[in-house]
Amino acid sequence: MRTATGERLNQRERHCLWSPDELVEVYEDALGDPEIWDDVLDAARRARRDGFGNTVGRASSVASVGPDDRLDAPAGQPTAYFEVLDDVDTARQVALLAQLRQELGESAILAAVPAQYDLEALRSLRRAGADACVCKDHNGQTAPAALKALLDAQNAAFAAGFTRLGLTATIGANAARQLASVLLQSNHLMEELGLHPHTIAVRRDPGEPQAGVANGSRDPFLLQIALLRLAHPYSNIMVPAHGEAELLLRQLDVGANLVAGGVPSAATAEGYRVVATVDIEPELRELSYRRLPSMDHAGGLISEFRTKPTETYMLVRRPASPKALGNNLHRGLYRSKDPETVILVEGSLAITSRHPDRPEPTVVVITSTPQAPHKLTVPRNVYHEVVAEADSLLIEFSSVAEDTTDSFPWPLSST
């Protein structure tokens, strides 16, 4: 049993997509085997460290803003993420979003938990300034009708213009079902829309005891967070700030990177660095980052983006599935000085890779279609041959080309 589970953990660390059944099987194996439990938590710690280092972001939930309320973050805890709750109607949410945007400026991330999921209501939230949409699932729905409603909500949010989509999970006695529900939703995002979940807000069912603090026993909630981190290496995982500081530190240790509420001083005392809004983006995590012209987030795949005096480079993780490559790549052309490169070209993604048996780089252009402009099609043989050769692609930009493909040194051709 441990060998099979270990292989699944290895697959996850190689960014292979897990099915809900596989996640539940690992969860149940770990509950029954202390060694598997430790393996899961160790793998989650590596994933957390690789993706987010020692940083922790702060989120705030907003239901109303009075005329005398100040929205500035406390000293040492930069405003990272504001969530506009759904206990008011859409019209009030729109007003709140407009007020928050005016107060906080363009740097804050505003996430709406919609009161309604019809297309026009979602569009009104987007127009009012919401950056992210959180699709709420309180009960871990896996029944076909209930799950369809959740997936339809994701599709509607995407159609309304949201490319940052969040999920919620309240985990209690039916933890296996609730974990499966999260994975069903996130796999839908990745496979059908080409997006990684922006944020997964996870909390313990209020009726469940907070085990594992006073007596040092194993806390299933930590295992649940660890599995969510392994299944979503590029997503923010948000946990509540309430409860004992020691438990929060354990949650941060095994995968959480975002706290709903103030970050306790115990976290900074343990070496965690509270970061600003730009740092909690799953795609862009460096304080010194800058966006290249015409370029936005690459479907959750960009894990590092830095600038130096002489060069700019990105590290793009190998995607979990071919479809995850394509979404949310804005148009533009970038000249590269490195043979292992991702180039963005007028609605296409060009991947170049130096094959060990070929002296020249292989250039593959993956194009979208008029019928599905938000998706890029990745030929299966190209995905396995080119992308699967390495866990990551290092991209170095020496300059940005502003004209046509003539400025690119290699001919862009389909394979």
N, C-alpha and C positions, 0 to 999 in steps of 0.2 A: 504493500500500500504506500509506504513512504517513497519508494522509487518512482511510482507513477505520479505522486504528488510533486516530488522534486522535479520531474520533467516538466510538469505544468508550470511550476515556478520559473524554471529556466526559459520556457516559452514566453512567459509573461515578461521576463526581463529582456527578452529579445524583441519585445513589442509585438507579439502575436496576439490576435484577438481571441479572447476567451468567450465561450458560450455561457449562458446563465447556468446550465447544468454543471459545467466544469467548475464554475465558481462555487456553487453550492456543495459540490463534492469535496473540494479542497477545504471549505469551511467545516463540513461535518467530520472530515478526516482529522483536522487540526483540533477540533473539540475533543476527540477521543484519543489523541496521541500527543503528549507533551513535546516530543521532538519535532513533529510536524508543525506544531504551534510555534515553536521557537524559530524554525526555518522560515515560516511565513513572515513573522515579525522582523527577522533579520533582512529578508529580501525587501520588505516594505521600507525599512530604514534606509537601505541603499537607494531605492527609488526616490524617496523623499529627499535624500541628500543630493543625489544627482540632479534632480529637477529644481529644487528650491534652496539648496544650501542650508544656511542657518537662519533664513529669513522667515518672518511671520507678518502677515498683513492684518489690518484691523477693518472690520465692517460694522456698519451701523444700520439699524432698522428704523424706518421713519413711517409713522402713521399720520402725523400732523405736525405742522410747523407754525407756532404762534408768532405774532409780530415782534416779540422781544427775544425770541429764541436765537441763540448764536450757534451756527453750524460748524465753527472752526474746530479742528481736532485738538485735543489736549496736547500740551507740550510733550514731545517725545513720542507721540503716537499719531503719525500723519493720517489724515483722512484717506481711506483707501477705497471704500466701496459702500454705497448707500443703497438700501433695499426699501423700496416703496411697497408697503404691505397691501394686501387685498381686502382689508376689512373696511374699505371705503369704495364707493362706486367709481366707475371709469372717469367720470367728469372730475371728481375730486382728485383722483390719481393724476390726471393731466395737469391740474392746477398745482399739485404738489411738485411734480416733476419740473414744471416751468420755474417755480420758486426756488427749488433746489439748484437748478442749473444756474440761475441768476446769482444765487448766494455763493455757490462753490466754484463756479467757473467751468471751463472746459476740461480740466484735468481729472475731475472726479468721475468715477464710474457709477452710473445710476442704473439700478436693476429694478425692474417692475415685476411684481407678482400679480398677474392680471386678475381683476375681478371678473372679467369676461374673456373668452377666447375666440370670439367671432373676429373675422378679419378686419373689419372697420375699427373695432375697439382697439385691436392690437396696433393698427396703423396710427391711430390717434396717440397712443402711448409713445410710439417711435418718433412721431413728429414732435411730440412735446419734449423730447430729449432723453428718453430711456435708451441706454446703451445695450442693456442685457434684458432678457426675458427669462424668468424663473418659472418653469412648469411644475406645478405643485402636485405631489402625490403623497397623501398622508398615510395611506394604508397598505402600501406595497401591492398595488393592483397587478395581478397576473391573469385574471379572468379575461377572456377574449374581448368582451364588450367594453369593460373598463380600460383595458390596455389600449384598445383602439382609440378611445377618447383621448388618452394621454398622448399617443403618437399623432393623432389628428391635431392636437394642440401644438405640438412641436412643428408640424408642417405649416400650420396657420401662422405661427410666429415667424418662421423662416420666410414665408410668402409676404409677410408684413415688413420685411427688411431687417429682421434681427439675425445676426450671425454669431452673437454671443448668447447661447442658450444654457440655462442652468437647470438642475434637477434638485429635488428634495427627497429626503429619506428619513422617516421616523422609525427607528428600529427597536423592536421590543421582543415579545414572546415568539412572534412569527418571523424571526430574523432571516431564515433561509429564503422564505418567500419574498421578503422585502429586499434582500440583496439581489435576488433574481430579477425583481421588478426594475431596480436601478440599471442593471446590466442590459435588460431588454430595451430600455429607453435609450441608454447611451450607445448601444450597438446600432439602434435605428438611426441615431444622429450621425454616427460615423459611416455606416454603410449606405444610407440613402441620401444624406445631406452633405456628407464629407466634412463634418464638424466634430471636434472633440467637445464634450461638455465644458462650458466655461467654468462653472462652479457647481459642486455638489454639496448642498447644505445638509448635513447629517446630524441628527440628534438622537439621544436615547429616549425611548418612550418614558414619559414622566412616571409611569407606574412601575418601571423596572428599577431595582436597587443599584446604587453605584458601587458595584463590587470592585475589589482589587486595590483599594486605597488603604484602609486601616489595617487589614490583615495580610496584605501582600498577595492575595489569591489572584488567580488568573481572571481577568475581566473580559467577557466576550465582546464588549463594545470596542475594546482595543483591537481585537482580532478582526472585527467588522471594518473598522477604519483601515487597518492594514490591507485587507483584501480590496477595498475600494481604491486605495492608492495604487496597488499593483495593477488593477484593472484600468486605471485612469492616470497614467504617469504624467500627463500634461495638463491635467485639470486642477483647479483650486478645490481643495476639500475644506469646507468651513464647519467649525464646531462652535457651540455656544460657550460664552465665557463664564457662565454661572457654574457653581460647583466648586469643589476643592481644587486649589492650584496644582497640587501634585498630580491629580487626574488629568488636568489640562496639559501639563507637561508631558505626560505619557502619551496623550493623544497627538501632540505635536511630534513627539519622537517617532511614532510609527506611521505618520502619513499626513496628518492635518497640517495646513499651512496658513489658514485664514481663521480669525476668531471673530465671532459675531458679538461685538461689544468691546470694551477696553481690554487691552492686553495686560494681564497682571504683571507686576514687577518681578514675580518669580521667574517669568519667561526670560526677561532680559538678564536677570541674574544668572540664568543657566547658559547664557551666551547667545540667545536668539536676538536677531536684529530686527526691530520693527521697521517696515519699509513703507514707502509711499505708493500712491496709486499705480504708477507705471510699473512698479516692480512685481505686482501680483498678477499681471497678465501672464497666462500660461506660455505665451509665445515670446515675450520680451521681458527679461528679468534683470537687466543691468541698469543701474542708476544713470550711467553715462550714455545710454542708448540714444540713437537718433534714427528717425525713419528715412529711408531712401525715398526720393520722389516717386509718386504713383504706386507706392507699395504699401500694402496693409498686411494683416495677419495671414499667414499661409496655413489656414485650416488647423491651427494648433500644433503644427509640426516644428516651427522654429523654437528651439529651446535656448538659444543663446544668440545675442546680437551685441556686438561691441564695436567701438571705434578706437583706432589708434592714430597717432599723428600721420602715419603713412598709408594706412589701409583700413578697410572696413570688412568684417567677415561675419558670417552666420554659421551656426551649426544646426543642420536640419536633421532631425531624427528620422530613422526609417519609419514609415507609416505602419499603422496596424493593419490596414487593408488597402488595396489598390485605390478604391474609391476615395479614401481619405486624402489622397494627394490633391484632388482637383479643386475643392471648393474655396471660394473667397480669395482667389489670387487676382489682384488688380492688374490692369494692363500696364505694360512698360517693358523696356528692353535694357538689360544690364550687361555690360562687357565684363568678362571675367579674365583673370590671368592664371586661373587654376584649371586643370583638366577635369577635376571632379566638381561639377558646377550645376547649379540650378539657375536657369535664365527665365525670366518672365517676358513673354512676347505676345502682344495683341491677342489676349484670350487663350494663350497656349502655355504649357509648361514644358520646357526643354530640359531633359536630364542628360548630362554627359557623364560617362564613367570610363575609366581606363581599364580595359580588360587585361588580365595578366598575359594572355596569349596574343594580344593585338598591340602593335606598336602605336597605333593612332587611337585617340579617344572615340568612343561610340557616342553618337549624338542621336537622341530620340526626342521627337516633338510629339507631345500629347495634346490633342486639340479638343475643344468643346464643339458642340453642335448647335445649330439654331433652335432645334427642338428642346434642348436642355442646356441653355447657356451658363447655368450655375454649376454644371458638372463637367469635369474633364474625364474623358475615357482613357483608361490605362490598359493597353493590350496585356493579356495575361503573360505571354511569353516575355514581353518587355519587362514587366514588373519583376518576374523571377530572375531574369538574366541580368538586368541592370541594377535595379534597386536593392535586390536581396543580397548583393555581394558584400555590402558593408552595413554596419549598424547606423552609420551616420554619413552624411556628405558634408565636407568642409567647403564653404563657399567664400571666396575672396573677391571683393569688388575693387578694381583699380579706378574705374570711372563709370559714369552713367551715360549711356548713349541716348540721345534725344531724338534721333531721326528714324532710320529704318534698319532693317536687318543687314544692310550693306556694311554697317559698322562693326558687325560681329565677325571675327576672324574665321570661323568655321561655317560651312554651309549648313543651314538648318534643314534637315531632311527627315522624312518619316521612315521608320524601320518596320 
